[in-house]
Structure formats: C-alpha cells, structure tokens
Amino acid sequence: MASNISFALRAVVSKQGMVNYIGENMTSVNLFAVVTTAAFFLCIPAAFISEKTILLDLWQKATVGKDAVTTSPELMKTLVFSGLFHYLNNEVMYLALSNVHPVTLAVGNTM
C-alpha cells in the first residue's frame, strides 16, 4: 500500500516538473534520471546502515556452503540485470507519464 501511494505521489510531483519549466534539457527521460539518482544517493546510506549485517548474512547463505543456490558472480550478474530492467521499465513509465494524467498512470500501475 505504501509503495502504491509513493508511486502515485512521485508521478504527481514528476508531472508538475514536466508541465512547469525547470530547465532547458529537462525532458521526461532526463527528469526520471535525476529523480532516480537523487533517490539512490538518499536511500543507499540508510539501507547500508540499517541492513548491513542482514545483507551480508543472506549473501553468505545464498553463495557459500552446501545449501548455496548460486555463486557470487552469478548473483551479482542477476542483481545488475534486475536493476537494469527495473530502471528501463520505469523510464518507459515516465515516457507514458508525459502523455497521460498521473492518476491514470497510477491506476494502470496497480492493475
């Protein structure tokens, strides 16, 4: 529920940025890159501080020992591809947002 509310809020705020002049080269794709970069730099320190030991334990369980399900390089490759496809999916969403109302996009996202 919180994810859907955050997504809808991001869409509304981003649409405001698309409608109002905020820079010469600030297209919907560039706006998405700026929002994503800002979110990354704001969230990564908090994630490492709060989840560091859990992340390391889960990484060890997934990659080391008799119960390992994958190797470290394979897990890293999977995480990078997952992140890339998630980024591209959201970039296409921003392209759609430039053509529709944010509520329409939010409703379509929850279906």
C-alpha positions in Angstrom: 0.0 0.0 0.0 2.8 2.4 0.9 4.5 1.6 -2.4 1.5 2.5 -4.4 1.0 5.7 -2.5 4.7 6.6 -3.0 4.5 5.7 -6.7 1.4 7.9 -7.2 3.0 10.8 -5.3 6.1 10.5 -7.4 4.0 10.5 -10.6 2.1 13.6 -9.5 5.3 15.5 -8.5 7.1 14.5 -11.6 4.1 15.6 -13.8 4.4 19.0 -12.2 8.0 19.1 -13.2 7.1 18.1 -16.8 4.4 20.8 -17.0 6.4 23.6 -15.4 9.6 24.9 -16.9 12.5 23.5 -14.8 15.3 23.6 -17.3 16.3 23.7 -21.0 17.0 20.0 -21.4 14.7 18.5 -18.7 12.7 16.0 -20.8 10.7 13.2 -19.1 13.7 10.8 -19.5 16.1 13.3 -18.0 13.7 14.0 -15.2 13.5 10.3 -14.4 17.3 10.0 -14.4 17.5 13.0 -11.9 14.8 11.6 -9.6 16.4 8.1 -9.7 19.9 9.4 -9.0 18.6 11.5 -6.1 16.7 8.6 -4.6 19.7 6.4 -4.9 22.0 8.8 -3.1 19.4 9.4 -0.4 18.5 5.8 0.3 21.8 3.9 -0.1 23.4 5.1 3.1 20.3 4.4 5.2 20.0 0.9 3.6 23.6 0.0 4.4 23.4 1.3 7.9 20.1 -0.5 8.7 20.6 -3.7 6.7 24.3 -4.3 6.5 24.5 -7.4 8.7 21.4 -8.9 7.3 22.6 -8.3 3.7 26.0 -10.0 4.5 24.3 -13.0 6.2 21.9 -13.5 3.3 24.6 -13.2 0.7 26.7 -15.8 2.5 23.7 -18.2 2.8 23.0 -17.8 -0.9 26.5 -18.2 -2.2 28.5 -20.3 0.3 28.1 -23.8 1.8 26.2 -26.9 0.9 22.8 -25.0 0.8 24.1 -22.4 -1.6 21.8 -21.7 -4.5 24.2 -19.7 -6.7 27.7 -18.2 -6.9 28.7 -14.7 -6.0 29.4 -13.6 -9.6 26.1 -15.2 -10.8 24.1 -13.4 -8.0 25.8 -10.1 -8.8 25.0 -10.5 -12.6 21.4 -11.3 -11.7 21.1 -8.3 -9.4 22.6 -6.0 -12.1 20.2 -7.3 -14.8 17.3 -7.0 -12.5 18.2 -3.4 -11.6 18.7 -2.6 -15.3 15.3 -3.9 -16.4 13.6 -2.2 -13.4 15.2 1.1 -14.4 14.1 0.7 -18.1 10.6 -0.3 -17.1 10.3 2.9 -15.0 11.9 5.0 -17.8 9.1 3.8 -20.1 6.6 4.7 -17.4 8.0 8.3 -17.4 7.6 8.5 -21.2 4.0 7.4 -20.7 3.5 9.9 -17.9 4.4 12.7 -20.2 1.3 11.8 -22.3 -1.3 10.9 -19.6 -2.6 12.2 -16.3 -0.7 10.9 -13.2 -3.8 9.4 -11.7 -4.4 7.4 -14.9 -0.8 6.1 -14.7 -1.2 5.2 -11.0 -4.4 3.3 -11.6 -2.8 1.4 -14.5 0.2 0.6 -12.4 -1.9 -1.1 -9.7 -3.8 -3.3 -12.1 
